[in-house]
């Protein structure tokens, strides 16, 4: 059905975290199911920035892949680990998440971060 890619500069996320605070930025972009993972990292600034940047990139890539079939919000989707591999999960209690899940039952995510970049690539499979 669609593909999406996003690249995020860690330095931009670091600037937001320094200006607004990591917790505030996390509450804005993370689903409640991602907050536990965030809270475990909160004492390590470098890992927090990479975590937030990767989640941001993953969700942006999904939004690009899903449009115009669904117009998702930050809270319609979350990144969960399936073993060592991250996976995108739709919150089907939310209207847009449910709508996309009906059309695209399989979501594929690949993420990476190196140096000052975090990247995410998403592929949506339709029925």
N, C-alpha and C positions, 0 to 999 in steps of 0.2 A: 504494500500500500504506500509506504513512504520511507524516505531516509532523511536523516538530519545529522549535522555535525556542528560542534561548537568548540571554540578555543577561548580560554580565559587566562589572562595574565595574573599570576599569583600576586604580583606587586599591587595590582588594583584592588584585589580582595584584601590584602594586608592593609592598604590605606583605609579602606572602609572599616575594617576591624579596629584599627587604631583610632579612627575618627568617631565611630559610633558604638564600638564594643562588639565583641564576638557573639555574645548572647543575643543581643538585639538583632544582628544580621541573621543569626541562626533561626530565631523565632520567625523571621520574615520569610525565609526560603525553605525551611525544613518542615516536613510532615512530622506529626507527633511521634511516629514510629522511628524516626531518625534521631530524635533528640537524645535518646539514651547513648547512642554511639558518640554523638557530639560531646555530651557531658563527660564521658570517659577520657576524652582528649583535651579537655579545656585547659589543663595545666601545661600543655606543650604547644606554644604559639605556632611553631613551624608546622606541626601536624594539623593543627586546627585550620590554618589557612589552606593547606592542601586539601583537607577534607571538605571545607566549604566550597572551594573553587571547583573541585571535582563534582560535587552535588549540583552546583549551579550549572556547570557545563552539561551534565547529563540531562537535567531538566530542560535546558534551552534546546538541546539537540532533539529531545522528544517533542517539544512544542513545534519545532520546525518540521519534523517528520509527520506529525499528526494534523497539522493545519491543511485544509479547512474542515476536515472531518470532525475535529474537536478543538475547542479553544480552552486549553487547560490552565489551571492556576497552579501556584507552587504547592498547594495542599492536595491536589488531585493525584499526586504521584509521589512515590518514595523509592529510594535506592536501598535494596536489601542485599545481604551477602548470601549466596548459595554456595557454601563452602568458602573457597577463596575468591570466587567470581562474583562480581556485582551484578545485580539484576534489577530491572525496573518493575515496580509493582504499582498497579493502578488501584486507587481507593475507590472501590465500586459503591461506597456509600455516598459518594459525591456524583452529581449528575453527569459531568463531563467525563469523569473516570469511567463510569458505567457505560456511557455512550461509546467511548473508544474501545472498551473491553469487548463490547458486542461486535464491533466491526473488525478489530485486530486482536485476536486472542493470544498472539505470540509477539513479544517485544524482545529485541536483542540489544544489548548494550556492551560497548567496549570503552574503557576509560584508561587514561594514562596521564602521568605528570612527570615532568623532567625540567630541571632548571626553573625557569620562571613561567612555565606553561602547563596548563591542565587542559586536556582534550577529552571529548566524548563523541562517540559515533553511535547512532541508533538506527536500527532497521525494524520496521513494523511489517508483520505478515498479516494479510487479510485472510478471511475464510475462503 
